[in-house]
Amino acid sequence: MKTKSIAFLILISLFMISSCNLLNIEPDFYRERRKEHKFFRCDFNGEEWTYSYQRSGGWLDWGWDIPNLRSTFFRNYDNGDYLELYANRENDSGKRTQEINIIYENKLVLGKNLLKDNTEYIVEVTDDDRDIYDRYYLDLDFDNYIDITKIDEENGVIEGTFQFRAITKDGRRRIKVLDGEFDLKIDWWRPIPKHHEFKCLINDKEWKVNQYFYGSDPLRAKYIIKSREFVLLANNYDEGKFQFYLDSVASNGAINIDQEKEPVFIRSTRQYFLDSSYNNVMDILEIDTIEKFARGTFNFRAIGRYWDDTITMSNGYFDSKCDFYKK
């Protein structure tokens, strides 16, 4: 009898161990998403949560499944980075949805990064059948963080974990998201080059180049070795753009900015041309053909054409990637 009891206990133990192992087995589609770097899951108010696939409906529906998943990472080597992780789960009709939209704007490091309050919601819940539309914002009384375990800049992959608690504006409803995991191929991966700085004072007001915007690079330079021409373009998109066209730039040193036919600064529809009575100078500090960059300082004054509008650029500095051409 004792032998049978022992055998029974062994069988029960084996069953329990087997059951635990079965419970810990990850679903096949989770493993597939990890493999493809499209993995995002968490515990959403005590319920297992991951993004769903939405079908491109309508009469042009070819049966393509589009993941409700988006990731963005802008790398800023000097100051703050920008990371956005977006995932959406919806039912078959699309009438009930849950969105998670994590935004981190600071220097992103391997390890724990605290999520801070911003104006953007972090969770959105919609239920058309019950007329529910709630947006939840970070609850600052909770340990909200994103823990980065891997940043593969060469392949554009980022991995980590996260948790947060969110609350509606009126404070009546809360959502707790725990045990979050992600392994994602970045959709918009835009590392900012190390040589990417252009700043000055326009009539004593600070002006800086954009980091990135769609359409073209906001800062670029080129140098033609044979003719010694140097071109530098900087765009702030909303606040105007600079354009320098210099001849006879042999090497380091000060050179007069002299471009009569081309405006040196453009803001909206207004063009500003150099004031020839002013000491318009650019000082080339370094032109590096190995690392391919150029840096220097500048000061000038310009007058708007067809109207009385004078602007003075002071304390100008640039450090830009540069393309080199023989002729």
C-alpha positions, 0 to 999 in steps of 0.5 A: 500500500505504501509503495502504491502511495509513493508511485501515485505521488510520483505520478502526480508530481510528474503531471504537475511538472508537465502541466507547468511546462505546458503552461510556460510554452510560448504560442507558435505565433509568438515564436514566429513574431520573435523570429521576425522581430515583430514581437510585442506582448504584455499583461493588460489589466490581468489579461494576456495582450498582443496586437492583432492583424487587421484586414485591408477591407473593402472591395479591393481586399486581396486578403493581405493582413497588416499588423497593428504595430509600429515602431520609431527610433530617432537617435540623437548622439548629443541630447535626447533620443525619441522612441515610439512603440505602438500596438493595437488590438481590435475585434473582428468587427473593429468596433472594440479596440485597445491601443498602447502608444509608448513614447520616450523622449530622453537619452535612451540607454541599455537598462531601465529608462523611466517613462515621464509625463508628456501630453500624449496618451499612452492607452486608448480604449474604444468600444462602439457598442457601449459608447466607450472612448477613453484615453489614459495618461501616465500615472506618475505615482507608479514605477513606469519604465521601459528597460532596454536589453538590446539596441542593434543599430546595424540591423535596426532592431531593439528589444526590451521590457516595460511596465506602466500604470495609466489613468484617465484625465478625470482619475476615475479609471485606471489600467495597469500594464505589466510584464511587457516585452518587445523585440522589434525591427524598427520601421522608421530607423533614423540615426542622426549623424555625428556631424550634424550641427548648425546654429546661430543667432538671427537678430539675437534669437537662436536658430538651429537646424532640424534633426530630420524631416521628410523630403530631404536632409536638413543639413548637407555640404559638398566640396569640389576639390579641383575648383575649391568650391564649398556649398553648405545648406541648412534647413529648419523647415518652419523657420527658413533655410541657409545656403552658402556658395563659396569659391576659392576655399583652399583650406582652413581659414577665414574667407569672405562670403560673397554671393551676389546672385543667390540669397543667403537666407530664405524664409517663407517667400522672402529672400535675403541677400548679403549686405555688402557694407558688412563684414560677411565672413565664414571661418573654415575650422576643419575640412576632413576628407578622411572622416568626410566632414566640415566645420566652421563659424560664420557671421553676416548681415543680409537685407530683404529684397523689395522691402526694408528688412535687415537681419544679422546672423551672429555666433554662427557655427556648423559641423556637417557631413560633407561629400567630396568631389574631384571636379 
